[in-house]
């Protein structure tokens, strides 16, 4: 199946001299390739070359413009990037069409543009054992070194599902029989008592705009997290953690 999957849906691209050096030093990670810009010099580049040799990797050279394009961040690539294998990352449609996947609990990120929030959600959802976290290509922070850092490296091992937009992802999940749940402070049901049949997909929207309109139209149940002491809402990463471990609690009940 992986032969038909785009490299962008199999690898996490890490750019910058320190992040690339760190992944090369982590023997638990599989690095597919390292690319350095022609003419790049300095101690950091020497360390990357040495770490690549230790792994038996042949460093590839490319023009600085090519490196900027492939790294996806022309201001911070520092003339180097590495593609790291993410063994649990798949396109959402491939996961839904695979008998082996058997997705039951999924998070969908919608409009989350802060890398720290995305990274923390990946870490929490993976720790809670969710089957998938949909990280759309559009409208959500890309999985870059900032996201990886916020996830404490868990992003490489997280069950990430790729889709173009959150709207397309939710539509596909709903068509596959998922119960779509939206998290909102004005939700009709209490998260801890609502009836949430599996398979279930929770959608987490941005703290300012909430869910995008095309996603909101597909929601089956709106739930809220009970708040005390006049607190209106939680940071989206904290709210995501509450959702993840409520699903753990239900699975053990």
C-alpha positions in Angstrom: 0.0 0.0 0.0 2.8 2.4 0.8 4.0 2.3 -2.8 0.8 4.3 -3.8 1.2 6.8 -1.0 2.8 10.2 -1.6 6.1 10.9 0.1 4.4 13.8 1.9 2.1 11.3 3.5 4.9 9.0 4.6 7.6 11.3 5.9 7.9 14.2 8.3 10.3 16.8 6.9 12.6 18.2 9.5 14.6 21.3 8.6 17.3 23.4 10.4 20.7 22.3 11.5 20.0 21.4 15.1 16.7 19.5 14.4 18.3 17.5 11.6 21.3 16.7 13.8 19.0 15.6 16.6 17.0 13.2 14.4 20.2 11.7 13.1 21.4 11.0 16.6 18.1 9.3 17.5 18.5 5.6 16.5 14.9 4.9 17.1 14.0 7.0 14.1 14.4 5.9 10.5 15.8 8.7 8.3 15.0 8.3 4.6 17.3 11.0 3.3 19.3 14.1 4.2 19.7 17.0 1.8 22.2 19.8 2.2 22.3 23.0 0.1 25.4 23.3 -2.1 27.9 25.6 -0.5 26.5 25.2 3.0 29.3 25.3 5.5 30.0 25.4 9.3 30.3 23.2 12.3 26.6 22.3 12.2 26.9 21.0 8.7 30.0 19.0 9.6 28.2 17.4 12.5 25.2 16.4 10.3 27.6 14.9 7.7 29.3 12.9 10.4 26.0 11.7 11.9 24.8 10.7 8.5 28.0 8.7 7.8 27.5 6.9 11.1 24.1 5.8 9.9 25.4 4.8 6.5 23.4 7.6 4.8 24.7 9.3 1.7 24.0 13.0 2.0 22.4 14.5 -1.1 23.2 17.9 -2.4 20.8 20.3 -4.0 20.7 24.0 -4.9 19.8 26.4 -2.0 16.5 27.2 -3.8 15.7 23.5 -4.2 16.3 22.9 -0.5 14.1 25.8 0.4 11.3 24.4 -1.7 11.6 20.9 -0.5 12.0 21.9 3.2 8.8 24.0 2.9 10.3 26.8 5.0 12.7 29.1 3.1 13.5 31.3 6.2 14.4 28.6 8.7 15.8 25.7 6.7 19.5 26.8 7.3 20.4 24.9 4.2 19.5 21.4 5.3 16.5 19.1 5.7 15.8 15.4 6.4 12.9 13.2 5.7 12.0 11.0 8.7 9.8 8.0 8.3 6.5 8.3 10.2 5.4 4.7 10.3 1.9 5.3 11.5 1.1 8.2 9.2 -1.4 7.5 6.4 -3.8 9.3 4.1 -7.2 9.2 5.7 -8.8 7.5 2.7 -6.2 4.8 2.8 -6.9 4.2 6.5 -10.6 4.1 5.9 -10.2 1.6 3.0 -7.9 -0.7 5.0 -9.3 -3.7 6.8 -6.3 -3.6 9.1 -7.0 0.0 10.4 -10.4 -0.5 12.1 -10.6 3.1 13.2 -12.9 3.7 16.1 -11.8 6.9 17.8 -10.5 9.8 15.8 -9.7 13.5 16.4 -9.9 16.0 13.5 -8.1 19.3 13.7 -9.9 22.2 12.1 -8.2 25.6 11.9 -5.5 25.0 14.5 -2.6 27.2 13.3 -0.4 27.3 16.5 2.3 24.7 16.2 2.5 24.2 20.0 -1.2 23.3 20.2 -0.9 20.8 17.3 2.2 19.2 18.9 0.6 18.9 22.3 -2.6 17.4 20.8 -0.5 14.8 18.9 1.3 13.8 22.1 -1.9 13.6 24.2 -3.9 11.7 21.6 -1.1 9.2 21.0 -0.7 8.7 24.8 -4.4 8.1 25.1 -4.4 5.4 22.4 -6.6 7.1 19.9 -6.7 5.4 16.5 -6.0 8.6 14.5 -5.5 12.3 14.5 -6.5 14.0 11.2 -4.0 16.8 10.4 -5.3 18.5 7.2 -2.8 20.0 4.8 -4.8 23.2 4.6 -5.9 25.4 7.6 -3.7 23.6 10.2 -0.1 24.1 11.2 2.1 21.8 9.2 4.1 19.1 11.0 7.4 20.9 11.3 10.2 21.1 13.9 8.1 23.4 16.1 5.2 20.8 16.2 7.7 18.0 16.7 9.3 19.8 19.6 5.9 20.6 21.3 5.0 16.9 20.9 8.3 15.9 22.6 9.1 13.8 19.5 5.9 11.8 19.6 4.8 13.3 16.3 7.1 10.9 14.5 5.2 7.9 16.0 1.7 9.4 16.2 -1.2 7.9 14.2 -1.5 10.9 11.9 -4.1 10.8 9.1 -3.7 13.2 6.2 -6.5 14.9 4.3 -6.7 18.1 2.2 -9.1 20.0 4.4 -11.0 19.3 7.7 -14.3 19.5 5.7 -13.2 16.8 3.3 -12.0 14.6 6.2 -15.2 15.0 8.3 -17.4 14.3 5.2 -15.4 11.1 4.5 -15.6 10.0 8.1 -19.3 10.6 8.3 -19.9 8.7 5.0 -18.0 5.8 6.6 -20.4 5.7 9.6 -18.6 7.9 12.1 -20.6 9.9 14.7 -19.3 13.4 14.4 -18.9 15.4 17.6 -18.2 19.1 17.9 -16.7 20.6 21.0 -18.3 24.0 21.8 -18.8 26.0 25.1 -22.5 26.3 24.1 -22.9 22.6 23.3 -26.2 21.0 24.2 -24.7 17.9 25.9 -22.2 17.4 28.6 -19.0 15.7 27.3 -19.1 13.3 30.3 -22.7 12.2 30.0 -23.5 12.5 26.2 -24.3 9.4 24.2 -21.3 9.0 21.8 -21.6 5.8 19.7 -18.5 4.5 18.1 -16.9 4.9 15.6 -16.7 8.5 16.8 -14.8 11.5 15.5 -14.3 14.6 17.6 -13.5 17.8 15.8 -11.4 20.5 17.6 -11.7 24.0 16.2 -9.7 27.1 16.7 -10.2 29.0 19.9 -11.3 32.2 18.1 -13.3 31.0 15.1 -14.5 27.6 16.3 -15.3 25.0 13.6 -15.4 26.0 10.0 -18.9 26.3 8.6 -18.7 23.3 6.3 -17.5 21.1 9.2 -20.1 22.5 11.6 -22.9 21.5 9.2 -21.8 17.8 9.5 -21.7 17.6 13.3 -24.2 15.1 14.8 -23.7 16.1 18.5 -22.4 19.2 20.1 -20.8 18.8 23.5 -19.3 21.1 26.1 -16.8 20.6 28.9 -18.4 21.7 32.2 -16.7 24.8 33.6 -16.6 26.2 37.1 -15.6 29.6 38.7 -16.6 31.6 35.7 -14.0 30.1 33.4 -15.4 30.3 29.8 -13.2 27.8 28.0 -9.9 25.9 27.9 -7.0 26.2 25.6 -7.7 23.9 22.7 -4.8 21.5 23.6 -6.1 21.2 27.1 -9.7 20.6 25.8 -8.3 18.0 23.5 -6.6 16.3 26.4 -9.9 16.2 28.3 -11.7 14.6 25.3 -8.9 12.0 24.7 -9.0 10.7 28.3 -12.8 10.8 28.5 -12.6 8.4 25.6 -10.2 6.3 27.6 -12.5 6.3 30.6 -15.5 5.2 28.4 -13.4 2.4 26.9 -12.6 1.1 30.4 -16.1 1.5 31.9 
